[in-house]
Amino acid sequence: MLPASPCGWDPGGYHRRQRSSLRAAVIPTLNLITTELNQPSLPPPVAVAVAVASMPPLADVTMFESESASGTSTPRPDADILADFIPLSDQIYLQKPPSSPICADPSHPTTIVIYGWGDALPKHVSKYIAGYQSLFPSARIILIFSPILRAVLGSLPARTAAMQPVVDALFGTSPSPSPNPYSSLLSEKGIALDGNTLIHAMSNTGGINLAATMNAYTTAYAAPLPYKLMVLDSTPGSTDFFPNIGRWSRAMALGAASVVPLPLIVLQGIAMAFLSTITAVGWATGRVSAPEYSVAAVNRGELSTTAARRVYLYSKEDDIIHWGDIEQHAAQARERGYQVEMEMFEGTSHVEHMREWPVQYWGAVGRAWEGVGKGE
């Protein structure tokens, strides 16, 4: 159970301040779930989060649809999904301040930073946005998209510069070597100076951008990135090339399949050749690969504060990231002083845990944040 809000929780009042389509989608689902579970005392914040997470796929949800001339529902374009966000770059979006005041619960995060998986589109991460908006309605969200090629090919300085707007949005304009051209849109003081931040990274590509954000902060402030909770969904995996080339090439092929009209097996073959080439170049030049750097960075105290909690969300059926690699990373984190929780899901593939088991998923996130409040 999450801490009670001193503001008093009013699901109807909150959703009246949101789009009417959100209200139409969430409230009936909430009533249905509460009735079926026969739990009238279910804490409202948790119930709403469960309702949002349990909504049907995007094609069936009103909040992400528009009506066509024929009266049939069609998925809303990405621009509509991001209508409540300010673009800080072509990868980074900051949620606009609320048009009317929302009573903030001091036990909740003030900021949530979501790093999408490789080549994920707005429609893919929209339910994570909705879930967090319902669980922690007063928190501002920063959303980071993760093009695979940019993450894999970019040098550490390039990746760091690309994530600088995240640091500027969180903590205000910093003395960075690469000024943020969108700084005029940001608060001088930043939105997360209290460090009451929840970070959510998905897959290894999301982890690459998270590590670059850590490096940007440490470069500017000579301190580890401050946050309270890190949620690691289907990440991090091993960086050993030969055992993982099949998994990595499959991930790249799946990301390219929506835009390249070739059979998946052909795309995977191209991806395998590409990855083999850049890996060979890296070995020849001594360059540390982006995945190798990011997997290590998350467990480095000079980049990632050991005062924070973290929860790993994973499954044994993930065909991209092996569950044993995640458990090994978690064991190393414990040895280095991080407070670690593990949540295994049954039968789910890569970054599919929330879609298949929404109650378990948001429950794990809620419990982990509750542990932050208790100082466990």
KEKE-3310 file (N, C-alpha, C; in steps of 0.2 Angstrom, whole numbers, plus 5000, padded with zeros to 4 digits):
npx = (5004:5003:5009:4997:4989:4991:4984:4972:4964:4956:4950:4940:4941:4954:4954:4945:4953:4961:4961:4945:4944:4953:4947:4936:4941:4948:4940:4928:4935:4942:4931:4926:4937:4938:4926:4926:4937:4932:4936:4933:4940:4952:4967:4965:4975:4983:4973:4969:4981:4982:4970:4973:4985:4979:4971:4964:4974:4982:4975:4962:4959:4951:4958:4969:4965:4957:4942:4938:4931:4922:4917:4924:4936:4953:4971:4978:4990:5008:5011:5000:4999:5010:5006:5006:5018:5034:5046:5063:5073:5076:5075:5071:5058:5049:5037:5023:5020:5006:4990:4982:4983:4990:4988:5002:5009:5020:5027:5028:5037:5044:5048:5049:5058:5059:5066:5064:5064:5075:5072:5058:5042:5031:5018:5021:5026:5016:5007:5015:5017:5004:5002:5011:5006:4995:4998:5007:5002:5006:5019:5031:5035:5049:5053:5062:5067:5075:5084:5091:5103:5109:5112:5121:5131:5136:5149:5155:5156:5147:5135:5134:5132:5120:5111:5112:5101:5092:5098:5099:5085:5082:5090:5092:5101:5117:5135:5139:5149:5142:5130:5113:5101:5088:5087:5080:5067:5067:5066:5076:5080:5078:5068:5070:5077:5077:5081:5071:5068:5062:5069:5066:5071:5072:5076:5092:5096:5089:5096:5108:5106:5103:5115:5123:5117:5120:5134:5134:5129:5138:5150:5147:5145:5153:5149:5139:5124:5109:5096:5081:5075:5078:5071:5073:5069:5069:5083:5100:5109:5122:5138:5146:5151:5150:5141:5130:5127:5117:5105:5106:5106:5094:5086:5089:5084:5070:5067:5069:5060:5047:5049:5057:5054:5057:5060:5060:5071:5081:5083:5089:5100:5107:5109:5117:5129:5132:5134:5144:5154:5156:5160:5172:5179:5179:5187:5199:5202:5202:5191:5178:5163:5146:5136:5144:5150:5138:5132:5141:5142:5130:5132:5142:5148:5153:5145:5132:5122:5124:5115:5102:5088:5084:5075:5074:5065:5061:5061:5062:5059:5063:5069:5079:5087:5096:5090:5099:5110:5105:5102:5115:5121:5113:5117:5130:5128:5122:5133:5141:5134:5121:5104:5094:5080:5071:5060:5052:5044:5032:5033:5034:5040:5053:5053:5039:5033:5024:5013:5008:5007:5000:4996:5005:5016:5015:5012:5025:5033:5026:5028:5042:5044:5038:5046:5057:5051:5050:5063:5070)
npy = (4994:5011:5026:5036:5050:5067:5076:5071:5059:5060:5053:5056:5070:5072:5066:5074:5084:5080:5074:5071:5059:5051:5050:5043:5031:5026:5026:5017:5005:5004:5003:4991:4982:4984:4979:4966:4961:4962:4971:4984:4992:4994:5003:5019:5026:5015:5007:5014:5015:5001:4999:5007:5001:4989:4991:4988:4984:4997:5000:4998:5007:5022:5034:5034:5036:5042:5048:5042:5048:5039:5035:5025:5019:5025:5023:5036:5048:5049:5062:5067:5059:5064:5077:5083:5086:5094:5096:5093:5089:5079:5067:5068:5072:5083:5083:5095:5108:5106:5113:5118:5119:5104:5095:5090:5075:5073:5061:5055:5053:5068:5069:5059:5049:5041:5029:5024:5008:5001:5009:5011:5018:5032:5027:5015:5017:5023:5018:5016:5029:5033:5024:5029:5042:5040:5033:5042:5056:5070:5071:5076:5071:5065:5060:5048:5044:5030:5027:5014:5013:5025:5025:5014:5017:5029:5039:5040:5054:5059:5053:5057:5071:5071:5067:5078:5088:5081:5081:5095:5098:5092:5098:5111:5123:5118:5119:5114:5107:5107:5118:5118:5120:5122:5128:5139:5135:5129:5128:5138:5133:5120:5104:5094:5096:5092:5079:5069:5058:5046:5034:5025:5013:5004:4989:4986:4997:5008:5008:5012:5025:5030:5028:5037:5049:5049:5050:5063:5071:5068:5073:5087:5090:5084:5073:5058:5054:5060:5051:5042:5030:5016:5008:4994:4987:4972:4973:4975:4966:4954:4958:4951:4946:4934:4924:4932:4937:4933:4936:4950:4954:4950:4958:4971:4968:4966:4979:4986:4980:4987:4997:4993:4984:4969:4951:4945:4936:4940:4953:4951:4944:4954:4963:4955:4955:4968:4971:4963:4969:4982:4978:4971:4982:4989:4981:4981:4995:4997:5003:5006:4998:5004:4997:4989:5000:5005:4995:4993:5006:5008:5001:5008:5018:5031:5036:5032:5034:5026:5027:5025:5015:5000:4991:4976:4970:4956:4941:4923:4919:4929:4933:4941:4947:4938:4930:4926:4934:4946:4943:4941:4954:4961:4954:4959:4972:4972:4968:4980:4989:4993:4995:4982:4975:4961:4956:4943:4938:4928:4918:4929:4939:4949:4965:4964:4963:4972:4973:4960:4956:4967:4970:4964:4970:4985:4984:4980:4991:5000:4995:4996:5009:5013:5007:5016:5028:5023:5021:5009)
npz = (5000:4996:5003:5012:5004:5009:5003:5000:4991:4975:4963:4953:4952:4949:4936:4929:4926:4917:4899:4892:4886:4893:4905:4901:4898:4909:4921:4920:4919:4931:4940:4936:4939:4953:4957:4953:4960:4972:4982:4990:4998:4991:4989:4982:4974:4969:4964:4953:4945:4942:4935:4923:4918:4915:4904:4888:4872:4863:4851:4855:4865:4871:4874:4866:4853:4838:4830:4814:4798:4795:4807:4813:4824:4825:4827:4837:4830:4833:4837:4843:4855:4861:4864:4876:4880:4879:4866:4869:4862:4847:4853:4866:4878:4888:4900:4900:4912:4923:4919:4929:4946:4955:4969:4977:4983:4996:4998:4986:4970:4963:4950:4935:4925:4910:4900:4884:4876:4863:4847:4850:4849:4852:4853:4859:4871:4878:4887:4898:4902:4905:4916:4926:4927:4933:4945:4951:4951:4952:4948:4936:4920:4911:4895:4885:4870:4860:4848:4840:4831:4833:4847:4847:4838:4841:4849:4866:4870:4861:4864:4877:4876:4869:4879:4887:4888:4897:4909:4911:4911:4923:4933:4930:4920:4916:4918:4905:4891:4880:4875:4879:4866:4869:4881:4885:4887:4899:4917:4927:4938:4937:4938:4947:4959:4972:4971:4971:4963:4951:4941:4925:4915:4900:4892:4884:4876:4881:4893:4888:4885:4898:4905:4898:4902:4916:4915:4909:4919:4930:4923:4923:4936:4945:4953:4958:4949:4956:4963:4968:4965:4954:4941:4932:4917:4909:4907:4914:4901:4896:4889:4882:4866:4857:4863:4863:4850:4842:4850:4850:4837:4833:4841:4834:4822:4824:4828:4816:4808:4806:4798:4787:4773:4773:4775:4792:4795:4785:4789:4801:4798:4791:4802:4810:4802:4802:4816:4819:4811:4817:4830:4828:4823:4835:4843:4837:4838:4852:4857:4869:4869:4867:4874:4883:4891:4897:4904:4914:4920:4927:4939:4945:4958:4957:4947:4948:4961:4976:4986:4982:4979:4969:4957:4948:4934:4926:4916:4913:4901:4892:4876:4872:4882:4893:4908:4918:4916:4921:4934:4938:4937:4946:4958:4958:4960:4973:4980:4979:4987:4983:4986:4982:4973:4966:4953:4946:4931:4924:4909:4900:4886:4879:4886:4889:4900:4908:4899:4899:4913:4921:4934:4943:4939:4941:4954:4959:4956:4964:4977:4978:4977:4989:4998:4997:5003:5016:5020:5019)
capx = (5000:5006:5007:4991:4990:4989:4979:4966:4964:4950:4951:4936:4943:4960:4953:4942:4958:4964:4957:4939:4945:4956:4942:4931:4945:4950:4935:4924:4940:4943:4925:4926:4942:4936:4920:4928:4941:4928:4940:4931:4945:4958:4969:4963:4981:4985:4968:4969:4986:4980:4966:4976:4989:4975:4967:4966:4979:4981:4970:4955:4958:4949:4963:4974:4961:4953:4937:4938:4925:4917:4915:4928:4942:4960:4976:4980:4997:5012:5011:4994:5001:5015:5004:5007:5026:5039:5052:5069:5077:5072:5074:5069:5052:5047:5029:5021:5017:4998:4986:4979:4987:4988:4991:5008:5010:5027:5029:5028:5042:5043:5050:5049:5062:5057:5070:5061:5068:5077:5067:5051:5038:5027:5013:5024:5027:5010:5004:5019:5016:4997:5002:5014:5002:4989:5001:5010:4999:5009:5025:5033:5038:5054:5053:5068:5067:5081:5086:5097:5109:5112:5115:5127:5137:5138:5154:5153:5155:5141:5129:5133:5129:5113:5107:5113:5095:5089:5102:5097:5078:5081:5094:5094:5106:5123:5141:5141:5153:5137:5125:5107:5098:5081:5087:5074:5061:5068:5067:5083:5082:5077:5062:5071:5083:5076:5083:5066:5067:5062:5071:5064:5075:5069:5081:5099:5097:5087:5101:5114:5105:5103:5122:5125:5114:5124:5140:5133:5128:5145:5155:5145:5144:5158:5145:5135:5117:5105:5089:5078:5073:5079:5067:5077:5065:5073:5090:5105:5112:5129:5141:5150:5149:5148:5135:5124:5126:5110:5100:5107:5104:5086:5083:5089:5079:5063:5066:5069:5055:5042:5051:5061:5050:5061:5059:5064:5077:5085:5085:5093:5107:5110:5110:5122:5135:5133:5136:5151:5159:5157:5163:5178:5182:5180:5192:5205:5204:5202:5185:5173:5156:5141:5133:5149:5150:5132:5131:5146:5140:5124:5135:5148:5146:5154:5141:5125:5122:5123:5110:5096:5085:5083:5071:5075:5059:5063:5058:5066:5057:5066:5074:5084:5091:5096:5089:5105:5114:5102:5103:5122:5121:5110:5122:5136:5125:5122:5140:5143:5130:5115:5098:5091:5074:5070:5053:5052:5038:5031:5031:5034:5046:5057:5049:5032:5030:5019:5007:5006:5006:5000:4995:5011:5021:5014:5013:5032:5035:5024:5032:5049:5044:5036:5052:5060:5048:5051:5070:5072)
capy = (5000:5017:5031:5040:5057:5072:5081:5068:5057:5061:5050:5059:5076:5072:5064:5079:5089:5077:5074:5067:5052:5047:5048:5037:5024:5023:5025:5011:4999:5004:5001:4984:4979:4984:4975:4959:4959:4963:4974:4991:4996:4995:5010:5022:5027:5008:5004:5018:5012:4994:5000:5010:4996:4983:4993:4984:4986:5004:5000:4998:5012:5028:5039:5035:5035:5047:5045:5044:5051:5034:5033:5019:5021:5023:5025:5043:5049:5050:5069:5068:5056:5068:5084:5086:5086:5099:5093:5096:5087:5074:5061:5070:5076:5085:5085:5102:5109:5106:5119:5120:5116:5098:5094:5086:5071:5073:5055:5053:5056:5074:5068:5052:5049:5035:5028:5018:5003:5002:5010:5011:5024:5035:5022:5009:5019:5027:5015:5017:5036:5033:5021:5033:5048:5038:5031:5048:5061:5076:5070:5078:5065:5066:5054:5048:5038:5027:5024:5009:5014:5031:5022:5009:5020:5036:5039:5042:5061:5061:5051:5062:5078:5070:5067:5084:5091:5078:5084:5102:5099:5090:5101:5117:5124:5116:5121:5108:5109:5108:5121:5115:5125:5122:5130:5144:5131:5125:5132:5140:5129:5113:5102:5089:5098:5088:5072:5064:5056:5039:5032:5019:5011:4998:4986:4988:5003:5012:5008:5016:5032:5031:5029:5043:5054:5049:5053:5070:5074:5068:5078:5094:5092:5080:5069:5054:5056:5059:5049:5038:5023:5015:5003:4991:4982:4968:4975:4975:4960:4952:4962:4946:4946:4928:4921:4936:4940:4931:4940:4957:4955:4949:4965:4976:4966:4968:4986:4988:4977:4991:5002:4990:4978:4963:4946:4946:4932:4944:4959:4948:4943:4961:4966:4951:4957:4975:4971:4959:4974:4987:4975:4970:4989:4991:4977:4984:5002:4997:5007:5002:4998:5008:4992:4988:5005:5006:4990:4994:5012:5007:4999:5012:5023:5038:5038:5031:5035:5020:5028:5024:5008:4998:4985:4973:4967:4952:4934:4918:4918:4934:4930:4946:4948:4932:4931:4925:4940:4951:4941:4942:4961:4962:4952:4964:4979:4971:4968:4987:4993:4996:4991:4978:4970:4957:4954:4939:4937:4921:4917:4935:4940:4955:4971:4963:4961:4976:4971:4953:4956:4974:4971:4962:4975:4991:4982:4979:4998:5004:4993:4998:5016:5013:5006:5023:5032:5020:5021:5002)
capz = (5000:4995:5009:5010:5002:5014:4999:4999:4984:4972:4956:4948:4952:4945:4929:4926:4924:4911:4894:4894:4884:4898:4910:4899:4898:4916:4927:4920:4920:4938:4943:4934:4943:4960:4958:4952:4965:4978:4987:4990:5001:4987:4989:4976:4969:4967:4960:4946:4941:4940:4929:4917:4916:4913:4899:4882:4868:4861:4846:4858:4870:4868:4876:4861:4847:4836:4826:4807:4795:4795:4813:4816:4828:4822:4832:4836:4828:4839:4839:4848:4861:4864:4864:4883:4881:4876:4864:4871:4856:4844:4857:4873:4879:4895:4901:4901:4919:4923:4918:4935:4952:4957:4976:4977:4989:4997:4998:4979:4966:4959:4943:4933:4919:4906:4894:4881:4873:4856:4842:4853:4846:4857:4855:4863:4878:4880:4893:4904:4904:4908:4922:4930:4928:4938:4951:4954:4946:4952:4945:4929:4916:4905:4891:4881:4865:4860:4842:4841:4828:4836:4853:4846:4834:4844:4854:4873:4871:4857:4868:4883:4873:4867:4885:4892:4890:4902:4915:4911:4913:4930:4938:4928:4915:4919:4915:4901:4886:4874:4878:4877:4863:4872:4888:4886:4889:4905:4923:4928:4944:4936:4941:4952:4963:4978:4970:4972:4956:4949:4934:4923:4909:4897:4888:4885:4873:4886:4898:4885:4886:4905:4907:4895:4907:4922:4913:4908:4926:4933:4920:4925:4943:4949:4958:4955:4947:4962:4962:4974:4963:4947:4938:4926:4914:4904:4907:4908:4899:4895:4884:4878:4859:4854:4866:4862:4844:4840:4853:4848:4830:4833:4843:4829:4816:4826:4828:4809:4804:4805:4793:4781:4771:4772:4780:4798:4795:4781:4793:4806:4794:4790:4808:4812:4799:4805:4823:4819:4809:4822:4836:4825:4823:4842:4846:4834:4840:4859:4860:4874:4866:4871:4879:4888:4895:4901:4909:4920:4923:4932:4945:4947:4962:4955:4942:4950:4968:4980:4991:4979:4978:4962:4956:4942:4931:4921:4915:4910:4894:4888:4871:4870:4888:4897:4915:4922:4916:4925:4941:4940:4938:4953:4963:4959:4963:4980:4983:4979:4992:4981:4988:4976:4973:4960:4952:4940:4928:4921:4903:4896:4882:4881:4888:4888:4907:4910:4895:4901:4920:4924:4941:4946:4936:4944:4961:4960:4956:4969:4983:4978:4979:4996:5002:4997:5009:5023:5021:5020)
cpx = (5004:5004:5001:4993:4987:4984:4972:4965:4957:4951:4946:4938:4949:4959:4949:4947:4962:4959:4951:4940:4948:4951:4937:4934:4946:4945:4931:4929:4941:4937:4924:4931:4940:4931:4922:4933:4938:4932:4939:4936:4952:4961:4968:4969:4983:4980:4968:4975:4985:4975:4969:4981:4985:4971:4969:4971:4977:4975:4963:4954:4957:4954:4968:4971:4958:4948:4938:4931:4920:4914:4919:4934:4948:4965:4978:4988:5001:5012:5005:4996:5006:5013:5005:5014:5029:5045:5058:5075:5073:5071:5071:5063:5051:5040:5028:5019:5009:4995:4983:4983:4985:4992:4996:5008:5018:5031:5030:5034:5040:5044:5051:5053:5062:5062:5067:5066:5070:5072:5060:5048:5034:5021:5015:5024:5021:5007:5008:5018:5009:4998:5005:5010:4997:4992:5004:5008:5002:5016:5026:5037:5043:5054:5058:5067:5074:5082:5092:5103:5113:5115:5121:5133:5140:5144:5151:5152:5148:5135:5128:5130:5122:5109:5108:5106:5091:5092:5099:5090:5078:5084:5095:5100:5113:5129:5143:5145:5148:5131:5118:5103:5091:5081:5082:5068:5061:5068:5074:5085:5081:5071:5063:5077:5083:5079:5078:5063:5067:5064:5069:5067:5073:5074:5088:5100:5094:5092:5107:5113:5105:5110:5125:5123:5118:5131:5139:5133:5135:5150:5153:5146:5149:5155:5141:5128:5113:5098:5087:5077:5075:5075:5071:5072:5069:5080:5094:5107:5119:5131:5145:5147:5146:5142:5129:5123:5119:5104:5100:5104:5096:5083:5083:5084:5072:5062:5066:5063:5049:5043:5054:5057:5054:5059:5063:5071:5083:5088:5090:5100:5111:5113:5117:5129:5137:5137:5143:5156:5161:5161:5170:5182:5184:5186:5199:5207:5204:5196:5181:5166:5151:5137:5137:5149:5144:5130:5135:5144:5135:5127:5141:5146:5148:5149:5133:5125:5120:5117:5103:5094:5085:5079:5072:5068:5062:5060:5063:5065:5060:5071:5079:5089:5091:5095:5095:5110:5111:5103:5111:5124:5119:5114:5128:5134:5124:5128:5143:5139:5124:5109:5094:5085:5074:5063:5053:5045:5038:5029:5031:5041:5048:5052:5041:5029:5024:5013:5004:5003:5005:5000:5001:5016:5021:5014:5020:5035:5033:5027:5039:5049:5042:5042:5057:5058:5050:5059:5073:5078)
cpy = (5006:5022:5035:5047:5062:5077:5078:5066:5057:5059:5054:5066:5077:5071:5070:5084:5086:5077:5069:5060:5048:5045:5042:5031:5021:5022:5019:5005:4999:5001:4993:4980:4978:4980:4967:4956:4959:4966:4982:4995:4996:5002:5013:5023:5020:5006:5008:5015:5005:4995:5003:5005:4990:4985:4989:4987:4993:5004:5000:5003:5019:5034:5040:5034:5041:5044:5047:5046:5045:5032:5028:5022:5020:5026:5032:5043:5050:5058:5071:5065:5060:5076:5087:5087:5091:5096:5097:5094:5082:5068:5062:5074:5077:5087:5092:5102:5108:5113:5122:5116:5109:5097:5089:5082:5071:5067:5052:5056:5063:5073:5061:5052:5042:5035:5022:5013:5004:5003:5010:5018:5026:5030:5016:5011:5022:5024:5016:5025:5036:5030:5025:5039:5046:5036:5037:5054:5068:5076:5072:5072:5068:5059:5054:5042:5036:5023:5020:5011:5020:5029:5018:5012:5026:5035:5041:5050:5063:5059:5055:5068:5077:5070:5073:5087:5088:5081:5092:5103:5097:5095:5109:5118:5123:5119:5116:5111:5110:5111:5118:5121:5126:5125:5135:5141:5129:5130:5133:5135:5121:5110:5096:5090:5094:5081:5067:5062:5048:5038:5025:5018:5004:4995:4989:4995:5009:5013:5012:5023:5034:5032:5035:5049:5054:5052:5061:5074:5074:5072:5085:5095:5088:5076:5064:5057:5055:5056:5044:5031:5022:5008:5000:4986:4979:4971:4975:4967:4959:4956:4957:4945:4939:4924:4925:4939:4938:4935:4947:4958:4954:4955:4970:4974:4968:4975:4989:4986:4982:4996:4999:4984:4972:4958:4947:4942:4936:4950:4957:4947:4949:4964:4962:4954:4964:4975:4968:4964:4979:4984:4973:4977:4991:4987:4980:4991:5002:5002:5003:5003:5002:5003:4990:4993:5006:5001:4991:5000:5012:5005:5003:5018:5030:5041:5038:5030:5028:5021:5026:5016:5007:4992:4982:4969:4963:4945:4929:4917:4924:4932:4935:4947:4942:4933:4930:4931:4946:4950:4942:4950:4963:4960:4957:4970:4978:4972:4975:4992:4996:4991:4988:4974:4967:4955:4950:4938:4930:4921:4924:4936:4947:4961:4970:4962:4965:4974:4965:4953:4963:4974:4969:4968:4982:4990:4982:4987:5001:5002:4995:5005:5017:5012:5012:5027:5029:5020:5014:5001)
cpz = (5000:5001:5007:5009:5007:5010:4999:4992:4981:4964:4951:4947:4948:4937:4925:4924:4918:4905:4895:4892:4889:4903:4908:4899:4904:4921:4926:4921:4928:4942:4942:4939:4950:4961:4958:4957:4972:4984:4987:4993:4998:4987:4982:4971:4965:4962:4953:4942:4938:4934:4923:4914:4913:4907:4893:4878:4865:4856:4849:4863:4868:4869:4870:4854:4845:4831:4819:4805:4795:4801:4817:4820:4825:4827:4831:4834:4834:4841:4844:4855:4865:4865:4871:4885:4877:4873:4866:4866:4852:4847:4864:4874:4886:4895:4903:4909:4918:4922:4924:4941:4954:4964:4976:4983:4990:4997:4991:4975:4963:4952:4941:4926:4916:4900:4890:4878:4866:4851:4844:4850:4852:4858:4859:4870:4882:4887:4899:4906:4908:4915:4927:4932:4933:4945:4955:4950:4947:4949:4938:4926:4911:4901:4886:4876:4863:4853:4842:4838:4831:4843:4852:4843:4837:4849:4861:4873:4867:4861:4874:4881:4872:4873:4889:4893:4896:4909:4916:4914:4921:4935:4936:4923:4919:4915:4910:4895:4879:4876:4875:4873:4865:4879:4890:4888:4896:4911:4924:4934:4943:4940:4946:4956:4970:4977:4971:4966:4955:4942:4932:4916:4907:4892:4888:4881:4877:4891:4895:4886:4894:4907:4904:4899:4913:4920:4912:4915:4930:4930:4922:4932:4948:4954:4955:4954:4953:4960:4967:4972:4956:4946:4932:4923:4908:4902:4913:4907:4898:4889:4880:4871:4857:4857:4865:4855:4841:4843:4851:4841:4829:4835:4838:4823:4818:4826:4821:4805:4802:4799:4786:4779:4769:4777:4786:4798:4790:4785:4798:4804:4793:4796:4811:4809:4801:4812:4823:4816:4814:4828:4834:4825:4830:4845:4843:4836:4848:4862:4864:4870:4870:4876:4885:4893:4900:4906:4915:4924:4928:4939:4948:4951:4961:4950:4944:4958:4972:4985:4989:4979:4970:4962:4949:4940:4925:4920:4912:4903:4889:4883:4869:4876:4892:4905:4919:4922:4920:4932:4943:4941:4944:4958:4964:4962:4971:4984:4984:4983:4989:4984:4983:4978:4966:4959:4945:4937:4924:4914:4898:4892:4884:4881:4887:4895:4909:4906:4898:4908:4923:4931:4945:4945:4941:4952:4963:4960:4962:4976:4983:4980:4986:5000:5002:5003:5016:5025:5022:5016)
residu = (MET:LEU:PRO:ALA:SER:PRO:CYS:GLY:TRP:ASP:PRO:GLY:GLY:TYR:HIS:ARG:ARG:GLN:ARG:SER:SER:LEU:ARG:ALA:ALA:VAL:ILE:PRO:THR:LEU:ASN:LEU:ILE:THR:THR:GLU:LEU:ASN:GLN:PRO:SER:LEU:PRO:PRO:PRO:VAL:ALA:VAL:ALA:VAL:ALA:VAL:ALA:SER:MET:PRO:PRO:LEU:ALA:ASP:VAL:THR:MET:PHE:GLU:SER:GLU:SER:ALA:SER:GLY:THR:SER:THR:PRO:ARG:PRO:ASP:ALA:ASP:ILE:LEU:ALA:ASP:PHE:ILE:PRO:LEU:SER:ASP:GLN:ILE:TYR:LEU:GLN:LYS:PRO:PRO:SER:SER:PRO:ILE:CYS:ALA:ASP:PRO:SER:HIS:PRO:THR:THR:ILE:VAL:ILE:TYR:GLY:TRP:GLY:ASP:ALA:LEU:PRO:LYS:HIS:VAL:SER:LYS:TYR:ILE:ALA:GLY:TYR:GLN:SER:LEU:PHE:PRO:SER:ALA:ARG:ILE:ILE:LEU:ILE:PHE:SER:PRO:ILE:LEU:ARG:ALA:VAL:LEU:GLY:SER:LEU:PRO:ALA:ARG:THR:ALA:ALA:MET:GLN:PRO:VAL:VAL:ASP:ALA:LEU:PHE:GLY:THR:SER:PRO:SER:PRO:SER:PRO:ASN:PRO:TYR:SER:SER:LEU:LEU:SER:GLU:LYS:GLY:ILE:ALA:LEU:ASP:GLY:ASN:THR:LEU:ILE:HIS:ALA:MET:SER:ASN:THR:GLY:GLY:ILE:ASN:LEU:ALA:ALA:THR:MET:ASN:ALA:TYR:THR:THR:ALA:TYR:ALA:ALA:PRO:LEU:PRO:TYR:LYS:LEU:MET:VAL:LEU:ASP:SER:THR:PRO:GLY:SER:THR:ASP:PHE:PHE:PRO:ASN:ILE:GLY:ARG:TRP:SER:ARG:ALA:MET:ALA:LEU:GLY:ALA:ALA:SER:VAL:VAL:PRO:LEU:PRO:LEU:ILE:VAL:LEU:GLN:GLY:ILE:ALA:MET:ALA:PHE:LEU:SER:THR:ILE:THR:ALA:VAL:GLY:TRP:ALA:THR:GLY:ARG:VAL:SER:ALA:PRO:GLU:TYR:SER:VAL:ALA:ALA:VAL:ASN:ARG:GLY:GLU:LEU:SER:THR:THR:ALA:ALA:ARG:ARG:VAL:TYR:LEU:TYR:SER:LYS:GLU:ASP:ASP:ILE:ILE:HIS:TRP:GLY:ASP:ILE:GLU:GLN:HIS:ALA:ALA:GLN:ALA:ARG:GLU:ARG:GLY:TYR:GLN:VAL:GLU:MET:GLU:MET:PHE:GLU:GLY:THR:SER:HIS:VAL:GLU:HIS:MET:ARG:GLU:TRP:PRO:VAL:GLN:TYR:TRP:GLY:ALA:VAL:GLY:ARG:ALA:TRP:GLU:GLY:VAL:GLY:LYS:GLY:GLU)
# end
